[in-house]
Amino acid sequence: MIYTRKDLQNQLKGMSLRPTDSILIHSSMKAMGNIEGGADTVLDALMEYFSQGLLLLPTHTWAQMGEEYRVFDPVQEDACVGILPNLFRKRPGVCRSLHPTHSVAAYGAGAEEYIAGEEENNTPCTPGGCYDRLKDINGRILLVGVTHARNTFIHGVEEVLNIPNRLTEKPVEFYTVMPDGSRKKIFMRRHYNAVQPYISEDFVKLTQAFYDTGAARQVSFGNAECILCDARGIFEVTRHILAPDPECIITSPEIPASRWSDFTGGPYFQ
């Protein structure tokens, strides 16, 4: 099947998403299958559908930013997380946050206000930052053809909960190119765990918990198998599971259902 812009928008409507929603989208373009017009059609569909809301795509640069590469130019620097974020960040009306490793591109109602101040943060997903605040604005997260291993919001949950062994002990000195051309010095701690070098890969252990508690549900976009999440729900379920054993996501081979069977939050989708 070849999907058109209207087909994609009908799928969004079928998910009970509203044009006024605030939504963060992580994506695999390849997983969507055959889209008439390719990536541009996908962005057209999303930007038109959520034109009254707030559309967010991650434009991360953590893969290249480090000890040897320390200057972040939000206008020039490509994201390391796929084709859609890189095309999206260049579109008219889209603004990009000034976080040197975990920037976000935003479009729609209150976009500039939402991403303001990210250059002041000193961790990847600082409490009160763009990721954390999704739960406070009734935000959704749509994982298009990817798993919770790409759900950056969970990093933010861990930072709010102050989970140990998630960040480097010492910060890296970065410089962000500001809108006036000046450079702002930022000391940024990075994601790090001595046991699991790719911390987010273990987030998939929470998948069933999110389904069982109603914090997430399975949907489709194009041909992609997707997960639609409620940010508040993801936060509350993750907090509930981690409370008795903060590092269990990494240290436990799996997380038993008994850890969330007594959860009483929600409902998150109505």
Backbone bond lengths (Angstrom), bond angles and torsions (degrees), N, CA, C in turn:
res aa  C-N    CA-C-N  psi(-1)  N-CA   C-N-CA  omega(-1)  CA-C   N-CA-C  phi
1 M - - - 1.465 - - 1.525 110.49 -
2 I 1.319 115.99 140.93 1.461 122.01 174.33 1.526 107.70 -103.78
3 Y 1.337 116.19 122.07 1.458 121.20 -176.74 1.529 110.60 -92.33
4 T 1.330 115.78 135.55 1.461 121.76 175.84 1.533 109.81 -98.86
5 R 1.304 115.83 172.91 1.466 120.12 176.44 1.528 110.36 -57.36
6 K 1.324 116.69 -42.63 1.467 120.26 -179.32 1.523 110.75 -65.34
7 D 1.324 117.54 -38.71 1.464 120.21 177.47 1.528 110.48 -59.00
8 L 1.318 116.57 -45.55 1.460 121.13 -179.12 1.528 111.00 -63.76
9 Q 1.311 115.96 -40.44 1.464 119.30 179.85 1.523 111.20 -68.38
10 N 1.317 116.45 -35.12 1.469 119.18 175.82 1.528 110.74 -65.02
11 Q 1.323 117.03 -34.52 1.462 119.97 176.25 1.530 111.00 -66.32
12 L 1.321 116.63 -40.78 1.468 119.73 176.71 1.519 110.64 -61.05
13 K 1.327 115.89 -43.28 1.459 120.31 178.39 1.523 110.54 -63.32
14 G 1.341 116.42 -37.62 1.454 121.04 178.72 1.523 113.46 -66.25
15 M 1.324 116.33 -20.84 1.471 121.02 175.40 1.528 111.60 -80.99
16 S 1.345 116.69 -1.48 1.470 123.63 -174.97 1.527 111.58 67.88
17 L 1.328 116.18 24.59 1.467 119.96 171.88 1.515 108.60 -80.25
18 R 1.324 116.59 144.32 1.453 122.35 -178.24 1.530 110.61 -110.23
19 P 1.318 118.08 151.88 1.465 120.74 178.77 1.522 113.58 -60.08
20 T 1.325 117.44 -19.36 1.468 121.38 179.97 1.524 113.19 -92.54
21 D 1.334 117.75 1.13 1.457 120.69 -177.45 1.526 112.50 -70.62
22 S 1.322 114.88 154.53 1.465 122.50 168.71 1.517 106.69 -100.52
23 I 1.344 116.60 127.92 1.454 119.38 -172.86 1.518 111.63 -145.94
24 L 1.319 115.24 137.21 1.462 123.28 174.40 1.520 107.35 -107.02
25 I 1.342 116.91 130.33 1.459 120.89 -175.47 1.529 110.95 -122.26
26 H 1.331 114.98 120.07 1.466 122.50 169.01 1.521 106.49 -100.77
27 S 1.325 117.89 140.29 1.459 117.31 -168.19 1.521 114.77 -147.25
28 S 1.331 113.87 152.25 1.454 123.87 166.06 1.518 107.05 -119.47
29 M 1.328 116.79 109.71 1.461 120.70 -178.95 1.533 110.21 -61.28
30 K 1.311 116.62 -39.92 1.466 121.41 -177.92 1.526 111.29 -59.41
31 A 1.327 116.47 -38.10 1.464 120.37 -176.06 1.525 112.81 -66.93
32 M 1.326 117.71 -20.26 1.467 120.76 -176.29 1.520 112.87 -74.39
33 G 1.315 117.02 -17.19 1.453 119.62 179.89 1.515 112.49 84.92
34 N 1.323 115.63 -148.41 1.464 122.05 -172.91 1.526 110.35 -87.81
35 I 1.325 116.14 107.30 1.465 122.28 179.98 1.519 109.45 -109.18
36 E 1.290 117.92 124.00 1.464 121.57 177.46 1.536 109.32 -61.58
37 G 1.323 116.96 115.23 1.453 120.09 -177.66 1.515 113.80 92.27
38 G 1.328 116.97 -4.22 1.455 120.80 174.09 1.512 115.15 66.34
39 A 1.323 115.90 -146.44 1.462 122.15 -173.71 1.524 112.72 -61.26
40 D 1.320 117.17 -34.35 1.466 119.34 179.71 1.521 111.42 -63.70
41 T 1.317 116.86 -36.32 1.464 120.19 177.73 1.526 110.87 -66.08
42 V 1.333 115.75 -39.69 1.469 119.37 177.84 1.524 110.14 -59.85
43 L 1.331 116.54 -46.74 1.467 119.92 179.84 1.521 111.50 -66.52
44 D 1.330 117.02 -39.04 1.468 119.65 176.15 1.523 110.76 -57.90
45 A 1.335 115.18 -44.39 1.466 120.07 -178.90 1.519 110.99 -63.12
46 L 1.324 116.94 -45.34 1.459 120.78 -177.45 1.528 111.60 -68.23
47 M 1.319 116.68 -46.04 1.469 120.05 -175.63 1.528 111.54 -68.70
48 E 1.316 116.98 -34.83 1.461 120.05 177.17 1.526 110.40 -71.77
49 Y 1.328 116.45 -43.64 1.461 119.67 -176.03 1.527 111.76 -66.02
50 F 1.338 116.80 -41.87 1.462 120.65 -177.11 1.532 112.37 -99.19
51 S 1.325 116.10 27.69 1.472 120.24 -175.50 1.529 112.88 -64.23
52 Q 1.326 117.28 -23.04 1.468 120.56 177.82 1.524 112.19 -96.65
53 G 1.325 116.22 -2.88 1.453 120.95 -178.74 1.514 111.37 -112.48
54 L 1.328 116.16 -147.23 1.461 122.23 179.64 1.520 108.09 -131.52
55 L 1.327 115.76 116.69 1.454 122.67 -178.98 1.520 109.27 -105.41
56 L 1.328 116.24 124.92 1.461 122.19 -177.43 1.522 110.10 -124.15
57 L 1.328 116.25 134.09 1.456 122.03 171.32 1.523 108.57 -127.56
58 P 1.331 118.11 138.83 1.461 120.07 178.15 1.522 110.04 -70.26
59 T 1.317 116.96 139.07 1.469 121.76 175.45 1.526 108.52 -126.17
60 H 1.306 115.67 50.04 1.461 122.76 -174.04 1.528 112.71 -59.86
61 T 1.328 114.27 150.40 1.458 121.36 176.15 1.527 111.36 -132.60
62 W 1.323 117.52 18.97 1.463 121.44 -177.42 1.519 112.55 -60.60
63 A 1.350 117.57 -27.06 1.466 120.39 -176.64 1.528 112.07 -67.20
64 Q 1.326 117.04 -32.18 1.454 119.57 -178.61 1.527 114.33 -103.69
65 M 1.319 116.48 -26.75 1.458 119.26 -178.71 1.524 110.34 -76.97
66 G 1.312 117.44 130.66 1.459 121.09 -179.07 1.517 111.19 -174.49
67 E 1.305 116.31 -159.63 1.459 121.51 -176.89 1.526 111.87 -59.66
68 E 1.332 116.76 -34.15 1.464 120.20 -175.52 1.531 113.23 -94.85
69 Y 1.321 116.99 -14.76 1.471 121.23 -175.40 1.514 107.04 -135.83
70 R 1.332 116.43 100.02 1.458 118.63 -163.12 1.528 114.67 -123.63
71 V 1.336 118.29 4.45 1.464 120.69 -179.75 1.525 109.32 -109.41
72 F 1.315 115.33 119.54 1.468 121.55 -179.45 1.517 109.60 -104.22
73 D 1.328 116.35 117.14 1.462 122.67 174.72 1.522 107.52 -108.23
74 P 1.327 118.71 105.56 1.466 121.09 -174.81 1.525 114.28 -63.45
75 V 1.326 117.24 -20.61 1.467 120.07 178.96 1.519 110.84 -80.34
76 Q 1.321 117.15 -39.12 1.458 121.54 -172.77 1.524 114.86 -98.67
77 E 1.314 117.48 -29.37 1.467 120.73 -169.65 1.523 112.61 -75.53
78 D 1.327 116.11 122.26 1.455 120.59 177.07 1.530 110.98 -71.12
79 A 1.317 115.06 149.70 1.460 121.08 173.61 1.525 109.07 -78.50
80 C 1.320 116.00 155.73 1.469 121.29 -179.77 1.524 111.73 -102.90
81 V 1.333 116.77 17.83 1.465 119.98 -172.28 1.532 113.09 -123.69
82 G 1.339 116.91 33.92 1.452 118.27 169.88 1.512 116.43 112.20
83 I 1.328 114.25 173.41 1.466 121.63 -173.52 1.523 113.15 -73.31
84 L 1.330 118.15 -41.02 1.464 119.55 -176.52 1.531 112.62 -61.22
85 P 1.333 119.58 -47.25 1.471 118.75 177.83 1.526 113.06 -59.38
86 N 1.335 117.40 -37.20 1.458 119.70 -177.73 1.526 112.34 -71.25
87 L 1.313 117.36 -35.50 1.460 119.70 174.75 1.529 111.02 -73.80
88 F 1.306 116.05 -40.42 1.469 121.72 -177.91 1.523 111.79 -61.45
89 R 1.329 117.74 -44.73 1.467 120.72 -174.58 1.523 112.48 -64.00
90 K 1.335 117.89 -20.03 1.463 122.27 -177.98 1.525 112.89 -94.54
91 R 1.318 117.18 -3.79 1.462 119.99 -175.41 1.531 111.80 -78.45
92 P 1.344 116.62 148.70 1.461 120.06 177.05 1.521 111.57 -57.80
93 G 1.325 116.03 136.71 1.454 121.55 178.31 1.508 114.42 87.74
94 V 1.336 117.88 -7.35 1.462 121.73 179.40 1.529 109.12 -94.11
95 C 1.317 117.04 134.72 1.464 121.49 176.79 1.528 108.87 -118.73
96 R 1.316 115.00 154.53 1.467 120.62 -175.96 1.517 109.87 -122.50
97 S 1.309 116.87 136.97 1.461 120.27 179.70 1.530 110.11 -71.12
98 L 1.316 116.29 165.39 1.462 122.10 -173.13 1.526 112.78 -103.65
99 H 1.309 117.06 23.15 1.457 121.37 177.10 1.531 108.49 -75.10
100 P 1.331 119.68 128.16 1.468 120.68 -172.30 1.525 115.87 -69.68
101 T 1.324 118.95 -23.21 1.472 119.58 -179.40 1.524 114.01 -120.29
102 H 1.322 118.45 -26.64 1.471 121.54 -175.23 1.529 111.07 -130.50
103 S 1.316 115.54 54.08 1.461 119.66 179.36 1.527 111.29 -71.74
104 V 1.323 114.56 161.44 1.457 123.47 -179.69 1.526 108.13 -132.11
105 A 1.335 116.76 139.20 1.464 121.48 173.09 1.519 108.38 -100.64
106 A 1.330 116.39 137.43 1.466 120.81 -171.84 1.522 110.94 -132.12
107 Y 1.325 114.91 146.99 1.468 121.62 178.97 1.517 108.80 -146.10
108 G 1.326 115.67 136.51 1.455 119.49 174.57 1.511 113.10 116.33
109 A 1.325 114.99 -156.11 1.460 121.57 -173.21 1.526 111.51 -63.84
110 G 1.327 116.36 120.82 1.453 121.33 176.20 1.509 114.83 68.44
111 A 1.346 117.65 23.78 1.466 120.86 -175.07 1.524 112.13 -60.30
112 E 1.318 117.56 -49.11 1.467 120.45 -177.16 1.520 111.31 -64.34
113 E 1.318 116.44 -39.35 1.463 119.98 179.61 1.528 110.60 -66.80
114 Y 1.320 116.50 -36.69 1.464 119.56 -176.03 1.520 111.84 -66.43
115 I 1.320 117.69 -37.85 1.467 120.03 -175.83 1.526 112.77 -93.24
116 A 1.320 117.95 -2.46 1.471 121.16 -176.18 1.527 111.00 -62.61
117 G 1.326 115.62 141.95 1.456 121.67 172.53 1.508 116.20 86.82
118 E 1.339 118.85 2.16 1.463 120.58 -178.28 1.533 112.57 -64.59
119 E 1.323 116.88 -21.85 1.466 120.42 178.37 1.524 112.72 -70.41
120 E 1.330 116.93 -8.81 1.468 121.02 178.14 1.530 112.65 -90.91
121 N 1.332 117.15 -9.72 1.460 120.45 -175.70 1.523 111.38 -78.54
122 N 1.326 116.77 149.78 1.467 120.01 -178.60 1.524 113.62 -122.66
123 T 1.346 116.18 16.06 1.455 122.38 172.27 1.527 108.06 -138.28
124 P 1.332 118.89 165.34 1.471 120.20 -176.80 1.525 114.55 -59.13
125 C 1.338 116.91 -44.47 1.474 121.05 -175.09 1.523 108.89 -132.46
126 T 1.298 115.97 64.26 1.456 123.79 -172.56 1.530 112.30 -58.27
127 P 1.334 118.52 136.11 1.464 120.62 172.84 1.528 111.05 -51.98
128 G 1.325 116.18 131.97 1.454 121.24 -176.24 1.510 113.59 88.74
129 G 1.339 117.90 -4.64 1.455 122.38 179.90 1.516 112.49 -86.28
130 C 1.334 115.61 -170.26 1.467 121.44 -174.49 1.522 113.58 -57.14
131 Y 1.312 116.99 -40.72 1.466 118.71 -177.76 1.518 111.48 -73.93
132 D 1.303 116.15 -49.29 1.460 120.49 -178.03 1.523 112.05 -57.93
133 R 1.333 117.56 -39.75 1.468 120.92 -174.08 1.521 113.63 -72.46
134 L 1.306 118.04 -8.79 1.463 119.02 175.63 1.522 111.30 -56.76
135 K 1.325 116.12 -38.43 1.475 119.73 -178.83 1.513 111.72 -68.24
136 D 1.324 117.14 -23.59 1.462 121.10 -176.57 1.523 113.12 -87.74
137 I 1.337 116.77 -12.46 1.470 120.02 179.66 1.530 110.96 -114.11
138 N 1.339 116.09 22.02 1.466 121.67 -179.11 1.524 111.83 57.14
139 G 1.338 115.46 39.42 1.457 121.05 -176.70 1.519 113.77 -74.64
140 R 1.320 114.02 156.01 1.463 122.26 173.61 1.529 108.60 -112.40
141 I 1.309 114.85 159.64 1.464 122.15 174.42 1.519 107.04 -129.82
142 L 1.330 116.82 125.98 1.459 121.34 178.94 1.523 108.58 -114.14
143 L 1.323 115.68 117.32 1.460 122.43 177.69 1.521 107.26 -98.34
144 V 1.318 116.60 104.95 1.462 122.10 -173.59 1.533 109.54 -96.61
145 G 1.326 115.66 103.16 1.454 119.83 178.30 1.516 114.37 71.63
146 V 1.334 117.06 13.02 1.464 121.82 177.17 1.526 108.27 -132.01
147 T 1.332 115.76 165.58 1.458 121.69 -177.74 1.527 110.53 -101.66
148 H 1.315 115.64 -174.19 1.463 120.31 176.75 1.525 112.53 -66.48
149 A 1.318 117.27 -10.11 1.461 120.35 173.07 1.529 110.82 -61.94
150 R 1.327 116.82 -17.58 1.469 121.78 177.90 1.530 111.84 -109.96
151 N 1.318 116.17 10.23 1.466 120.05 -177.38 1.526 109.97 -88.02
152 T 1.326 115.99 86.67 1.461 122.00 -175.42 1.522 112.54 -59.14
153 F 1.318 117.40 -27.39 1.462 120.79 179.70 1.525 111.81 -54.14
154 I 1.340 117.31 -33.50 1.471 119.93 -178.48 1.523 110.69 -67.17
155 H 1.326 117.41 -32.21 1.467 119.46 171.47 1.528 109.76 -57.71
156 G 1.330 115.51 -41.97 1.456 119.88 179.25 1.517 112.33 -63.61
157 V 1.333 116.40 -38.52 1.465 120.41 176.92 1.527 109.47 -60.93
158 E 1.315 116.53 -45.03 1.459 120.42 179.97 1.534 111.46 -61.74
159 E 1.314 116.77 -37.14 1.461 118.96 178.92 1.523 111.39 -68.48
160 V 1.319 117.20 -40.98 1.464 120.43 177.15 1.527 110.30 -60.61
161 L 1.327 116.38 -40.66 1.461 121.55 -178.54 1.523 112.60 -81.90
162 N 1.324 116.33 -3.89 1.467 121.73 178.64 1.533 111.50 57.09
163 I 1.325 116.19 46.04 1.459 121.26 177.97 1.532 108.64 -65.42
164 P 1.323 118.13 130.94 1.469 119.60 -177.01 1.525 112.99 -71.90
165 N 1.319 115.49 160.23 1.469 123.12 173.74 1.527 113.30 61.36
166 R 1.325 115.63 42.61 1.459 119.96 177.61 1.532 112.69 -116.17
167 L 1.338 117.28 -16.38 1.468 120.59 -174.20 1.524 110.76 -129.83
168 T 1.321 115.02 154.11 1.455 119.93 175.36 1.520 110.34 -61.78
169 E 1.323 115.72 148.64 1.463 120.01 179.15 1.524 111.30 -68.22
170 K 1.327 115.90 -40.83 1.457 120.48 -178.68 1.527 110.21 -109.30
171 P 1.323 117.10 142.97 1.464 120.23 178.27 1.525 112.19 -81.31
172 V 1.320 115.13 162.47 1.461 122.61 172.05 1.527 107.83 -101.96
173 E 1.299 116.39 141.50 1.462 121.13 177.65 1.525 108.88 -84.91
174 F 1.339 116.06 108.73 1.461 122.04 177.70 1.526 110.07 -108.32
175 Y 1.333 114.49 163.22 1.460 121.31 174.39 1.519 108.35 -130.23
176 T 1.311 116.58 127.74 1.460 121.69 176.15 1.521 109.51 -105.27
177 V 1.331 116.12 130.52 1.456 120.92 176.58 1.525 108.20 -76.66
178 M 1.327 115.83 117.63 1.455 121.56 -176.58 1.530 110.96 -83.56
179 P 1.328 118.55 166.02 1.470 121.43 -178.59 1.528 114.13 -56.18
180 D 1.336 117.49 -29.42 1.474 119.38 179.69 1.521 112.69 -87.55
181 G 1.335 117.29 5.57 1.453 121.26 178.35 1.519 114.90 92.26
182 S 1.320 117.15 -11.13 1.468 120.20 177.80 1.529 109.87 -73.99
183 R 1.331 115.79 167.16 1.451 120.76 178.99 1.522 109.87 -114.64
184 K 1.324 114.86 128.66 1.461 120.17 179.22 1.524 109.17 -102.77
185 K 1.316 116.57 126.16 1.457 121.59 178.70 1.536 109.76 -78.60
186 I 1.322 115.59 133.41 1.465 121.81 -179.87 1.524 108.37 -134.95
187 F 1.312 117.00 130.60 1.461 120.87 173.56 1.527 108.03 -99.12
188 M 1.339 115.40 113.59 1.461 120.99 -169.03 1.523 111.23 -121.44
189 R 1.320 116.36 122.79 1.461 120.31 169.21 1.522 108.46 -79.25
190 R 1.315 116.39 150.38 1.457 121.43 -175.01 1.527 110.47 -118.07
191 H 1.325 116.82 164.22 1.458 120.21 176.42 1.531 109.91 -64.68
192 Y 1.322 115.36 133.68 1.468 119.36 178.07 1.519 110.05 -162.56
193 N 1.331 114.79 135.39 1.457 121.41 171.48 1.521 107.08 -144.40
194 A 1.305 117.08 130.59 1.465 121.65 -174.66 1.526 112.59 -66.11
195 V 1.328 117.64 -27.33 1.464 121.75 -178.20 1.521 111.64 -88.30
196 Q 1.332 116.62 -42.81 1.456 122.09 -175.77 1.535 108.79 -122.41
197 P 1.341 117.72 102.45 1.462 120.00 -178.03 1.531 113.59 -67.36
198 Y 1.330 116.70 -21.52 1.470 120.79 178.11 1.526 107.55 -118.39
199 I 1.309 114.98 80.69 1.461 121.90 -171.44 1.523 112.55 -52.64
200 S 1.315 116.67 -43.67 1.459 120.32 -172.91 1.527 113.21 -66.65
201 E 1.324 118.35 -19.53 1.461 120.07 178.86 1.527 111.24 -59.16
202 D 1.326 116.64 -28.15 1.464 119.96 -179.25 1.528 113.33 -85.41
203 F 1.317 118.13 -4.65 1.467 120.42 177.09 1.533 111.58 -63.60
204 V 1.330 116.85 -22.42 1.474 119.48 -179.41 1.528 111.51 -63.65
205 K 1.326 117.54 -17.69 1.471 120.55 177.88 1.526 111.65 -65.78
206 L 1.336 116.76 -13.94 1.466 121.11 179.88 1.531 112.47 -94.62
207 T 1.323 116.96 -2.63 1.469 120.87 -172.26 1.523 112.88 -54.19
208 Q 1.322 117.76 -52.03 1.462 120.38 -176.97 1.516 111.77 -67.02
209 A 1.324 116.41 -34.14 1.468 119.76 177.84 1.522 110.58 -60.53
210 F 1.310 116.28 -42.04 1.467 119.90 -179.64 1.532 111.48 -66.72
211 Y 1.332 117.04 -38.31 1.465 120.01 177.39 1.534 110.84 -67.25
212 D 1.314 116.13 -47.68 1.465 120.07 -174.73 1.527 112.78 -64.52
213 T 1.320 117.16 -31.48 1.466 120.91 -178.18 1.526 112.82 -91.93
214 G 1.325 116.45 -3.74 1.465 119.77 179.00 1.509 114.03 81.55
215 A 1.329 118.10 11.59 1.470 121.15 177.71 1.518 111.79 -78.38
216 A 1.328 116.82 -16.54 1.463 121.87 179.59 1.518 109.56 -148.97
217 R 1.329 115.71 156.23 1.461 119.73 175.79 1.519 110.14 -147.30
218 Q 1.309 116.01 158.51 1.454 121.92 -177.66 1.527 110.48 -84.70
219 V 1.338 115.61 134.05 1.457 122.06 178.73 1.528 107.76 -142.04
220 S 1.333 116.40 -179.89 1.467 121.47 178.22 1.512 110.46 -131.42
221 F 1.328 115.16 147.74 1.470 121.57 175.17 1.519 106.46 -142.49
222 G 1.350 116.14 114.72 1.448 117.96 -165.85 1.515 107.23 61.54
223 N 1.324 116.84 -136.23 1.458 120.86 175.38 1.521 112.82 -88.65
224 A 1.304 117.45 -4.02 1.462 121.10 -171.95 1.521 112.20 -74.99
225 E 1.323 115.11 134.63 1.454 120.63 168.09 1.524 107.56 -77.54
226 C 1.320 116.62 127.07 1.464 121.27 -170.40 1.524 111.30 -127.75
227 I 1.315 113.88 163.40 1.464 121.61 174.03 1.521 107.95 -125.40
228 L 1.314 115.91 120.20 1.461 121.23 176.13 1.521 108.12 -99.27
229 C 1.321 116.41 123.25 1.460 121.94 -174.56 1.521 110.98 -117.41
230 D 1.301 115.22 148.98 1.456 121.76 167.58 1.526 107.13 -97.92
231 A 1.320 117.10 122.56 1.468 120.16 -174.02 1.523 112.03 -60.06
232 R 1.311 117.19 -43.82 1.463 120.16 178.72 1.526 110.80 -61.32
233 G 1.327 116.05 -41.26 1.448 120.04 178.67 1.522 112.49 -64.28
234 I 1.307 116.99 -44.31 1.464 120.92 178.27 1.520 110.02 -59.22
235 F 1.331 116.27 -42.31 1.463 120.61 179.17 1.534 110.85 -62.26
236 E 1.307 116.67 -49.82 1.462 120.30 -173.91 1.528 112.31 -68.07
237 V 1.315 117.25 -39.39 1.460 120.17 179.33 1.523 110.44 -68.95
238 T 1.320 116.82 -43.98 1.468 120.40 178.85 1.520 110.39 -61.45
239 R 1.318 117.16 -43.22 1.473 120.88 177.91 1.524 110.99 -60.40
240 H 1.319 116.18 -43.06 1.468 120.83 -178.76 1.529 110.65 -62.26
241 I 1.315 117.36 -42.34 1.461 121.61 -176.91 1.530 111.42 -72.99
242 L 1.327 116.79 -37.87 1.465 119.84 -175.48 1.528 113.61 -82.00
243 A 1.315 117.76 -17.93 1.469 120.30 -174.21 1.532 113.44 -51.99
244 P 1.338 119.89 -50.02 1.465 118.84 -177.72 1.530 114.02 -79.80
245 D 1.326 117.47 -16.01 1.471 121.37 -176.62 1.525 108.17 -151.69
246 P 1.334 117.97 82.08 1.459 122.06 -170.74 1.520 116.07 -56.92
247 E 1.331 118.28 -26.42 1.469 119.60 -176.95 1.524 113.29 -104.63
248 C 1.335 117.02 15.25 1.467 119.30 -172.69 1.523 113.70 -63.81
249 I 1.321 118.07 -26.33 1.461 119.47 -179.61 1.523 110.82 -58.34
250 I 1.315 116.21 -36.25 1.462 120.35 -179.80 1.521 112.16 -94.24
251 T 1.321 117.69 -40.96 1.470 120.27 -171.44 1.523 114.07 -81.82
252 S 1.344 118.00 -21.81 1.464 120.42 -178.54 1.532 110.19 -98.39
253 P 1.340 117.85 133.46 1.475 119.82 178.28 1.522 112.04 -58.94
254 E 1.323 116.71 -35.20 1.465 121.67 175.19 1.526 108.10 -152.31
255 I 1.311 115.43 163.14 1.462 120.38 -179.96 1.525 108.33 -111.58
256 P 1.330 118.03 117.27 1.467 120.36 -175.96 1.519 112.56 -70.32
257 A 1.320 115.75 152.65 1.465 121.60 -179.06 1.518 112.77 -61.27
258 S 1.322 117.34 -23.07 1.467 120.38 178.73 1.525 112.19 -61.11
259 R 1.335 116.84 -19.80 1.457 120.75 -178.41 1.526 112.01 -75.22
260 W 1.326 117.95 -18.17 1.468 119.50 177.60 1.528 112.86 -125.73
261 S 1.324 118.05 3.64 1.467 120.27 -176.78 1.526 112.41 -65.01
262 D 1.325 117.60 -22.63 1.467 120.92 -179.66 1.527 112.26 -99.69
263 F 1.328 116.49 10.66 1.464 119.39 -179.53 1.516 109.83 -71.74
264 T 1.321 117.28 137.08 1.472 121.09 -174.82 1.522 113.45 -124.80
265 G 1.311 119.01 18.54 1.465 121.08 -179.74 1.521 112.22 -77.33
266 G 1.345 114.52 -179.02 1.457 119.87 177.55 1.527 111.81 85.52
267 P 1.357 116.49 -172.19 1.464 126.70 -0.84 1.523 112.29 -71.39
268 Y 1.346 115.33 154.76 1.457 120.54 -175.92 1.523 113.68 -107.93
269 F 1.327 117.10 -20.36 1.453 120.40 177.12 1.529 108.70 -121.42
270 Q 1.320 115.67 121.64 1.474 119.68 179.64 1.498 110.28 -133.79
